Amino acid sequence: MTSRTGRPPSVFDRAFLSDSETVLEVLLIRHGQQELNLDGPTGELIDPPLSDQGRLQARLLGEALSTVHLDAVFASPLERALRTAEAVAAQQRLDVQVISDLREVEIFRDVPDDQTPKEFFGRELLEAIRHRMLTERSWDVYPSSERSADFSHRAINAVEQAIATQTSGRIAVVCHGGVINAYAGHIIASPYDMFFRPAHTSVSIVAAGDGLRVLRSLNDVHHLRTAEGDATTY
């Protein structure tokens, strides 16, 4: 471990990667707000575009990060994440590198595309599922969906794939709330699939180096608070 101060690193420096020149900073960024009709057919819930508010959020994010050097920008292939990543990459004159497994957890993926969840499951079962999610916070409460362990496995590996491209510097990984929870939760050993709710275009920071992963911050939205108002949404 190379120290920036020239003194031998303390145990806390080593544990939290706080005094090293060979640390990679990973910005985990949620996409901007999407156009989403929760009462629509399942097929329309998978890959909605950014809303007007989401495009504003993506622009504000790109502008805020324009003064921060990025070595690479990675993104989920889903449109809301890809367009948000493009707003960041354009300011850096970088290409967006797509990693398929950064896509969001596939809730209700086995429900026919032309049916709504309410039509497929019925109102009572859907309410029961939602109640379980309130208390259990596990993707496994959702039937006909991607299993929690499978999602966590691919999401964590996808972020690690991006990390493996660099040994130091800074990268942005633009993805989804479930992916950010899976990776950050893995670091802190959270018992929940969703232990916090990332705001649209929020920035959470992980440090990677010396075989360690350290969670440094969660849910930064300062770029959304402007003189014209607060553009924060969830």
One Martini backbone bead per residue (centre of mass of N, CA, C, O) as a GRO file, in nm:
protein
  234
    1MET     BB    1   0.092   0.038   0.027
    2THR     BB    2   0.062   0.370  -0.078
    3SER     BB    3   0.155   0.667   0.063
    4ARG     BB    4   0.083   1.015   0.066
    5THR     BB    5   0.246   1.109   0.345
    6GLY     BB    6   0.500   0.892   0.416
    7ARG     BB    7   0.368   0.732   0.624
    8PRO     BB    8   0.268   0.486   0.795
    9PRO     BB    9  -0.001   0.308   0.789
   10SER     BB   10  -0.274   0.264   0.946
   11VAL     BB   11  -0.528   0.056   1.024
   12PHE     BB   12  -0.742   0.262   0.910
   13ASP     BB   13  -0.615   0.316   0.642
   14ARG     BB   14  -0.636   0.021   0.547
   15ALA     BB   15  -0.944  -0.037   0.601
   16PHE     BB   16  -1.034   0.263   0.442
   17LEU     BB   17  -0.848   0.383   0.220
   18SER     BB   18  -0.720   0.688   0.332
   19ASP     BB   19  -0.381   0.637   0.238
   20SER     BB   20  -0.380   0.610  -0.100
   21GLU     BB   21  -0.262   0.588  -0.449
   22THR     BB   22  -0.430   0.292  -0.516
   23VAL     BB   23  -0.727   0.412  -0.563
   24LEU     BB   24  -1.060   0.347  -0.653
   25GLU     BB   25  -1.322   0.550  -0.761
   26VAL     BB   26  -1.676   0.481  -0.721
   27LEU     BB   27  -1.956   0.588  -0.903
   28LEU     BB   28  -2.283   0.541  -0.794
   29ILE     BB   29  -2.551   0.582  -1.032
   30ARG     BB   30  -2.855   0.691  -1.072
   31HIS     BB   31  -3.094   0.741  -1.263
   32GLY     BB   32  -3.323   0.912  -1.397
   33GLN     BB   33  -3.625   0.994  -1.433
   34GLN     BB   34  -3.907   0.814  -1.530
   35GLU     BB   35  -4.152   0.698  -1.742
   36LEU     BB   36  -4.423   0.582  -1.526
   37ASN     BB   37  -4.679   0.322  -1.540
   38LEU     BB   38  -4.799   0.127  -1.283
   39ASP     BB   39  -5.082   0.045  -1.454
   40GLY     BB   40  -4.941  -0.092  -1.668
   41PRO     BB   41  -4.796  -0.297  -1.856
   42THR     BB   42  -4.519  -0.487  -1.810
   43GLY     BB   43  -4.364  -0.408  -2.077
   44GLU     BB   44  -4.351  -0.089  -1.983
   45LEU     BB   45  -4.159  -0.134  -1.712
   46ILE     BB   46  -3.868  -0.208  -1.813
   47ASP     BB   47  -3.797   0.049  -2.052
   48PRO     BB   48  -3.814   0.347  -1.977
   49PRO     BB   49  -3.790   0.667  -2.021
   50LEU     BB   50  -3.712   0.971  -1.976
   51SER     BB   51  -3.806   1.238  -1.833
   52ASP     BB   52  -3.793   1.566  -1.808
   53GLN     BB   53  -3.671   1.550  -1.524
   54GLY     BB   54  -3.450   1.344  -1.598
   55ARG     BB   55  -3.301   1.524  -1.800
   56LEU     BB   56  -3.232   1.742  -1.598
   57GLN     BB   57  -3.072   1.565  -1.402
   58ALA     BB   58  -2.857   1.474  -1.607
   59ARG     BB   59  -2.748   1.755  -1.667
   60LEU     BB   60  -2.667   1.832  -1.376
   61LEU     BB   61  -2.473   1.599  -1.339
   62GLY     BB   62  -2.279   1.657  -1.574
   63GLU     BB   63  -2.198   1.938  -1.473
   64ALA     BB   64  -2.090   1.854  -1.191
   65LEU     BB   65  -1.873   1.638  -1.328
   66SER     BB   66  -1.692   1.824  -1.521
   67THR     BB   67  -1.463   1.878  -1.277
   68VAL     BB   68  -1.435   1.560  -1.281
   69HIS     BB   69  -1.230   1.309  -1.324
   70LEU     BB   70  -1.273   1.052  -1.569
   71ASP     BB   71  -1.186   0.726  -1.697
   72ALA     BB   72  -1.491   0.607  -1.686
   73VAL     BB   73  -1.811   0.489  -1.837
   74PHE     BB   74  -2.083   0.309  -1.709
   75ALA     BB   75  -2.373   0.095  -1.816
   76SER     BB   76  -2.674   0.025  -1.851
   77PRO     BB   77  -2.894  -0.072  -2.118
   78LEU     BB   78  -3.102   0.097  -2.008
   79GLU     BB   79  -3.220   0.395  -2.105
   80ARG     BB   80  -3.213   0.562  -1.837
   81ALA     BB   81  -2.906   0.500  -1.794
   82LEU     BB   82  -2.777   0.564  -2.068
   83ARG     BB   83  -2.863   0.867  -2.083
   84THR     BB   84  -2.723   0.950  -1.823
   85ALA     BB   85  -2.438   0.863  -1.907
   86GLU     BB   86  -2.415   1.052  -2.155
   87ALA     BB   87  -2.416   1.318  -1.989
   88VAL     BB   88  -2.143   1.249  -1.855
   89ALA     BB   89  -1.955   1.167  -2.099
   90ALA     BB   90  -1.971   1.431  -2.267
   91GLN     BB   91  -1.804   1.604  -2.058
   92GLN     BB   92  -1.546   1.385  -2.096
   93ARG     BB   93  -1.507   1.250  -2.373
   94LEU     BB   94  -1.669   0.973  -2.357
   95ASP     BB   95  -1.751   0.648  -2.364
   96VAL     BB   96  -1.998   0.421  -2.324
   97GLN     BB   97  -1.998   0.130  -2.117
   98VAL     BB   98  -2.166  -0.165  -2.153
   99ILE     BB   99  -2.338  -0.361  -1.892
  100SER     BB  100  -2.581  -0.584  -1.877
  101ASP     BB  101  -2.573  -0.664  -1.552
  102LEU     BB  102  -2.673  -0.359  -1.461
  103ARG     BB  103  -2.947  -0.425  -1.455
  104GLU     BB  104  -3.233  -0.449  -1.323
  105VAL     BB  105  -3.440  -0.599  -1.147
  106GLU     BB  106  -3.675  -0.865  -1.250
  107ILE     BB  107  -3.977  -0.775  -1.217
  108PHE     BB  108  -4.219  -0.967  -1.352
  109ARG     BB  109  -4.085  -1.130  -1.604
  110ASP     BB  110  -4.323  -1.375  -1.625
  111VAL     BB  111  -4.515  -1.172  -1.719
  112PRO     BB  112  -4.710  -1.076  -1.944
  113ASP     BB  113  -4.672  -0.790  -2.133
  114ASP     BB  114  -5.007  -0.737  -2.163
  115GLN     BB  115  -5.004  -0.741  -1.849
  116THR     BB  116  -5.089  -0.666  -1.544
  117PRO     BB  117  -5.025  -0.736  -1.224
  118LYS     BB  118  -5.325  -0.725  -1.140
  119GLU     BB  119  -5.431  -0.924  -1.353
  120PHE     BB  120  -5.244  -1.168  -1.277
  121PHE     BB  121  -5.274  -1.166  -0.941
  122GLY     BB  122  -5.436  -0.961  -0.809
  123ARG     BB  123  -5.506  -0.741  -0.564
  124GLU     BB  124  -5.452  -0.905  -0.302
  125LEU     BB  125  -5.170  -1.019  -0.372
  126LEU     BB  126  -5.034  -0.749  -0.433
  127GLU     BB  127  -5.071  -0.634  -0.147
  128ALA     BB  128  -4.915  -0.859  -0.002
  129ILE     BB  129  -4.645  -0.809  -0.141
  130ARG     BB  130  -4.609  -0.513  -0.051
  131HIS     BB  131  -4.611  -0.571   0.251
  132ARG     BB  132  -4.359  -0.750   0.255
  133MET     BB  133  -4.161  -0.536   0.144
  134LEU     BB  134  -4.180  -0.337   0.380
  135THR     BB  135  -4.044  -0.557   0.589
  136GLU     BB  136  -3.827  -0.743   0.417
  137ARG     BB  137  -3.667  -0.638   0.165
  138SER     BB  138  -3.725  -0.862  -0.070
  139TRP     BB  139  -3.734  -0.997  -0.390
  140ASP     BB  140  -3.874  -1.279  -0.302
  141VAL     BB  141  -4.175  -1.170  -0.277
  142TYR     BB  142  -4.171  -1.191  -0.588
  143PRO     BB  143  -4.332  -1.328  -0.825
  144SER     BB  144  -4.220  -1.388  -1.134
  145SER     BB  145  -3.904  -1.346  -1.062
  146GLU     BB  146  -3.608  -1.256  -0.980
  147ARG     BB  147  -3.380  -1.372  -0.781
  148SER     BB  148  -3.195  -1.246  -0.539
  149ALA     BB  149  -2.929  -1.409  -0.573
  150ASP     BB  150  -2.903  -1.366  -0.879
  151PHE     BB  151  -2.895  -1.061  -0.879
  152SER     BB  152  -2.658  -1.014  -0.687
  153HIS     BB  153  -2.449  -1.169  -0.847
  154ARG     BB  154  -2.459  -0.993  -1.112
  155ALA     BB  155  -2.425  -0.707  -0.992
  156ILE     BB  156  -2.155  -0.741  -0.849
  157ASN     BB  157  -1.996  -0.843  -1.097
  158ALA     BB  158  -2.044  -0.589  -1.272
  159VAL     BB  159  -1.892  -0.390  -1.094
  160GLU     BB  160  -1.627  -0.552  -1.091
  161GLN     BB  161  -1.578  -0.529  -1.393
  162ALA     BB  162  -1.528  -0.224  -1.388
  163ILE     BB  163  -1.298  -0.223  -1.177
  164ALA     BB  164  -1.095  -0.411  -1.348
  165THR     BB  165  -1.006  -0.166  -1.552
  166GLN     BB  166  -0.882  -0.041  -1.280
  167THR     BB  167  -0.640   0.084  -1.023
  168SER     BB  168  -0.715   0.391  -1.059
  169GLY     BB  169  -0.907   0.667  -0.985
  170ARG     BB  170  -1.216   0.721  -1.185
  171ILE     BB  171  -1.557   0.600  -1.188
  172ALA     BB  172  -1.867   0.544  -1.362
  173VAL     BB  173  -2.186   0.391  -1.249
  174VAL     BB  174  -2.480   0.354  -1.434
  175CYS     BB  175  -2.793   0.264  -1.282
  176HIS     BB  176  -2.962   0.118  -1.003
  177GLY     BB  177  -3.107   0.081  -0.702
  178GLY     BB  178  -3.063  -0.227  -0.677
  179VAL     BB  179  -2.761  -0.233  -0.749
  180ILE     BB  180  -2.660  -0.040  -0.530
  181ASN     BB  181  -2.764  -0.212  -0.295
  182ALA     BB  182  -2.612  -0.471  -0.359
  183TYR     BB  183  -2.324  -0.354  -0.337
  184ALA     BB  184  -2.334  -0.195  -0.070
  185GLY     BB  185  -2.455  -0.432   0.096
  186HIS     BB  186  -2.214  -0.619   0.059
  187ILE     BB  187  -2.006  -0.446   0.213
  188ILE     BB  188  -2.205  -0.419   0.491
  189ALA     BB  189  -2.395  -0.664   0.534
  190SER     BB  190  -2.683  -0.652   0.450
  191PRO     BB  191  -3.008  -0.803   0.498
  192TYR     BB  192  -3.097  -0.622   0.258
  193ASP     BB  193  -3.185  -0.540  -0.065
  194MET     BB  194  -3.318  -0.267   0.067
  195PHE     BB  195  -3.163  -0.010   0.274
  196PHE     BB  196  -3.205   0.216   0.048
  197ARG     BB  197  -3.305   0.522  -0.133
  198PRO     BB  198  -3.223   0.625  -0.429
  199ALA     BB  199  -3.191   0.893  -0.599
  200HIS     BB  200  -3.207   1.060  -0.871
  201THR     BB  201  -2.873   1.093  -0.958
  202SER     BB  202  -2.730   0.976  -0.740
  203VAL     BB  203  -2.425   0.964  -0.532
  204SER     BB  204  -2.214   0.691  -0.473
  205ILE     BB  205  -1.921   0.584  -0.277
  206VAL     BB  206  -1.642   0.376  -0.371
  207ALA     BB  207  -1.361   0.200  -0.256
  208ALA     BB  208  -1.077   0.051  -0.440
  209GLY     BB  209  -0.831  -0.167  -0.279
  210ASP     BB  210  -0.635  -0.416  -0.175
  211GLY     BB  211  -0.908  -0.604  -0.187
  212LEU     BB  212  -1.097  -0.367  -0.114
  213ARG     BB  213  -1.423  -0.238   0.011
  214VAL     BB  214  -1.550   0.104   0.047
  215LEU     BB  215  -1.787   0.296   0.204
  216ARG     BB  216  -1.824   0.658   0.177
  217SER     BB  217  -2.111   0.720   0.028
  218LEU     BB  218  -2.464   0.843   0.019
  219ASN     BB  219  -2.692   1.012  -0.172
  220ASP     BB  220  -2.591   1.245  -0.353
  221VAL     BB  221  -2.779   1.577  -0.435
  222HIS     BB  222  -2.647   1.867  -0.475
  223HIS     BB  223  -2.692   1.906  -0.796
  224LEU     BB  224  -3.024   1.946  -0.751
  225ARG     BB  225  -2.956   2.220  -0.595
  226THR     BB  226  -3.086   2.517  -0.702
  227ALA     BB  227  -3.192   2.836  -0.767
  228GLU     BB  228  -3.464   2.711  -0.904
  229GLY     BB  229  -3.439   2.440  -0.728
  230ASP     BB  230  -3.555   2.116  -0.643
  231ALA     BB  231  -3.485   1.802  -0.836
  232THR     BB  232  -3.573   1.590  -0.639
  233THR     BB  233  -3.621   1.233  -0.676
  234TYR     BB  234  -3.768   0.873  -0.651
   0.00000   0.00000   0.00000
